[in-house]
């Protein structure tokens, strides 16, 4: 039996050890970009989904769910102009999150405004929305992602800036639990067990973005895609913690989500998952990615 003191020591070293800040800072930048893009995607449909006379009117919404969920939109004056101002404020908070300007304040504003938008019309949400809410909630309690690569700290780090590990650890555990839970749900369905599940989304016009050519849609490739997805997701749930296989699995996971995004219209889900996977990069790898991005966009 493991002594309690050893368990405490393992817990402390896992969650509260000082780790380099580069992976968290890179994660903040990518999540910030996704938040801004998510807000921009809401612009043309915001009144339809969250307006007083939208698909779900304010009256229906108040009669159904508003008392059970936090939603600042409930307290705004009637009319569409107040909703537009709210969305503009959300976008400004997302921009501050991205640049690291007053990061903790920006994180709280992003989380509260995002939750308010989601609670106003929960019927149009996706898995990406749920992940974004959880991620921004964790960021509310951590100044770690704002340690470097921000408007307030523009110089490149020398590898000596460290932060507590717990924000990255919580998000790492979150993404691994997503993979594990996904595998458990898939294995409850007969289509995943018999190797045909990958066939069916390709013929749902509402979801397919780029249908592969017919010569690829044969039973063998469908079976490989179906079972390969389950095996890779199961490997990602556990293997990302093993240093010897971390990088190959990381690259395979990113490639898998890129293929998903190319073929299927999953909104921002694939990009949120790819961003979470970046937390498994080592500090030199995260710095190389940041330098590559800045060189290409400078």
N, C-alpha and C positions, 0 to 999 in steps of 0.2 A: 504494500500500500504506500502511495506517495505521501510523504509528510506534508502537512499544511503549510509549513514554511517554504517548502520547495514550490508548491503550487502558487503561493503568493509571489515568490520571486519570478516564476515564469510569467505570471500575469503582468507583473510590473515591467519586466523586460520587453514583453510583447506589445503592450499598449502605451507605456510611458517612457520608454527609452528615447533618447535624443537621436533623431535620424536626419540626414540631409534634406533640405527643403525643396530641391529641384523637382522631384516627381509631383509633389503636391502643387507647386507653382504652375507646372505645365498642365496639370489636371484643371486648375482654376481657369486657365486661358481657354482650354477647349470647351469646358462646360459653359464658360461665359459666352463664347461664340454661339453655342447651341441655344442658350437662353435668349440671346438677341435674335437669332434666326426664328426661334419659336414665337417670339413677340411679333416679329415682322410678318410671319405667316398668319397671325391672328388679325392683322390689320383689315384685310378685305372681307372678313367674315365675322368680325367682332360684334357688330350690331345684330347679326342674325343669331349668333349663339348666346350673347350676353346682353343684348339690348332690351329695353323695356317692352318692346313689341316683337321680340325675336321668336324663334321656333318655340321656345318655352317662354311665355310672357312672364313679366314680373308677378302678375297676379297668380298664375298657376304655380310659379316657383315658390312664392310665399305660402301658398296653401299646402305645399307638399314637403319641402325639405329645409327651408331656410332656418328654421328654429333649431335644427340639429347640427348645423355646420357653421363654421366661421366664414363669413363673407362680407367684406367691407362694402361691396356694391349695394348691399341692403340699406346702408346708411347714407348713400349719395342722394342728391336731389333728383327728382324725376326728370326724365329727358335724356336724350342721347349724348348731348355735349359733355355731361359729367362722366359718362362712360369713356368717351374718347380721352378726356383728361386723365382718367385713371390708367388707361392703357399707355398713354405717353409717359406717365410717371413710372409705370412698370418697366418700360423700355429704358428709361434713364437709369433706373436702379440696376438693370441688367448690364448696361454699359459700365457703370461703376464697379460692379462685380467683376467684369471682364478685365478691367484695367487695374483692379486692386485698390481703387481710390476709396478710402474709409471702408475697408472691406467688410468688417463685421456689421456695420450699420447697413451697408448695401445688401448683405446677405439676408438680414432680417426683413428689409423692405421687399426684396425679391421673393422670399418665402411667403410672407403674408399676402402680397399681391397675387402671387401665383396660386396660392390656396384659394383665395377669393374668386379668381377666375374659374378655377376648376370646380369649386362648389356651386358656382352659379349655374353651370350646366354640366353635371357629371356624366351625362349620357353620351357625350362626344369625346371622351377621354380615351387615351391609349396607354399601353404599358410604359412608353417613354414619359408620359406625364407623371405617372406614379413614381418612376425612378427619379425624375427631376425634383419632385417634392421632397423625397427622402434625402437626396443629396444636398439640396439647399438647406434643409433642416439641420443636417450635421454641420454644415459650414457656418451656421449661425453661432455656434459655440466655439469656433476655432479661428484664431487669427493666423494660423499656420500658412494657408495658401497665399497670404499677402506678404510673406517674408521677403520675396525677391520677385523680380520681373514685373514691377508695378510702376505706376506713374510717380509714386513717392520714392521708389528705389530702382532707378533705371540701369544701374551698372550691373554687369554680369558677375555672378558670384565666383568666389575662388574655392568653392567646395567646403567652406568653413561655417556656413550658416546652417544651423540645426534647429529642429522643432520637435515637439512631442509626436510620437508615432500614431496616437489613437485616431485622429481623423482619417488618415489613410487606411488604418486597419479596419475601421468600421465599414468604410466603403468597399474595401477588398472583400470582407466577409459578406457584405450585401451582394456583390456581383457573383461571388461563388455560390451563394444560396440561391440566386436566380437560376443559375445553370442547373444546380442539383434539383430544385423544385420543378424546373421545366422537364428534366428527364423523368422524374417520378410521375408527372402528369401524362407525359407522352406514353410511357409504358403501361398506362391504364387503358389505352386505346388499341383496338385490334389492328388498325391500319398501320400504326408504327411497329407493331410486333410482326406483321406479315410483310413489311418492307415496301408498302405502296403509298404511304402518307405523302411523300414529296410530289406525287403526281397531281393531287387534287387542287392545291392552291394555284397551279399554273393555268387552270381553266376558269378561275374566278376573275372575271374582267374588272371587278371593283378593286382587286388586290394586285393583280399581275402588272408589272411595269414593262418587262422585257421578256417575252416568252422564248425559251431556247428553241433552236431548230428541231424539226421533227426527228432527224437522225439521232439526236441525243436522248430523245424521250422513249427509250426502249426499257424493257423490264430490268435489265442488268444495271443500267445507270440509275434508274429510279430507286432500285434496292440499295445501291451503294450510297446514293445521296441520303436516303432515309436512315439507314443504319449508321452511316458515317456521321451524320449530324448528332445522333444520340451518343455515339462513342466519344466524339470530340467534346460535346458539352459535359459529359461525365468526366472526361480527363481534365477539362478546364476547372471543374468544381474542386478538384483535389490537387492536380499536378502543378498549378501555378505557384504553390507553396514550396515546391521541390526545385532547388537551384539548378540541378543538372538538366531538367527538362523544361524549365521556366520559359526560356526564350523561344524554343521551337513551338511550344504550345501557345505562347503569346502571339507569335506571327500567324499561326494557324487560326487562332480565334479571330484576329483582325481580318484575315482573308475570308473566313466564313461569313462574317458580318458584312463585308463589302459585297460578297456574292448575294447575300440576302437583300441588301439595299439595291443592287443592280436589277435583280429579278422581280422583287416584290415591293409594293408600296407600303412600307411599314412606318411611314412618317419619319420621325427622328430616332426611333428605337435603336437601330444599328449603330448610329453615331454616338448615342449615349453609352452603349455598351463598350464600344471601342475606346471612348474616353476613360471609362472606368478601368479598362485593361491597362491603360497607360500608367496607372499607379503601381503596377508590377515591374516597371522599368527601374533599372539601377540609376543612381544620380548621374554618372557619366552618359548613359544612354539618353536620359531625359534632357541633359544639356545639349547633346548632339542634335536631338530633334528640335529643340528651341533654336539653336544656331542655324539649322537648316531652314526653318521657317522664317527667321529674321533675314537671312540672306536672300531668300526668294521674294520676300515682300518689301524689302528695303530699297 
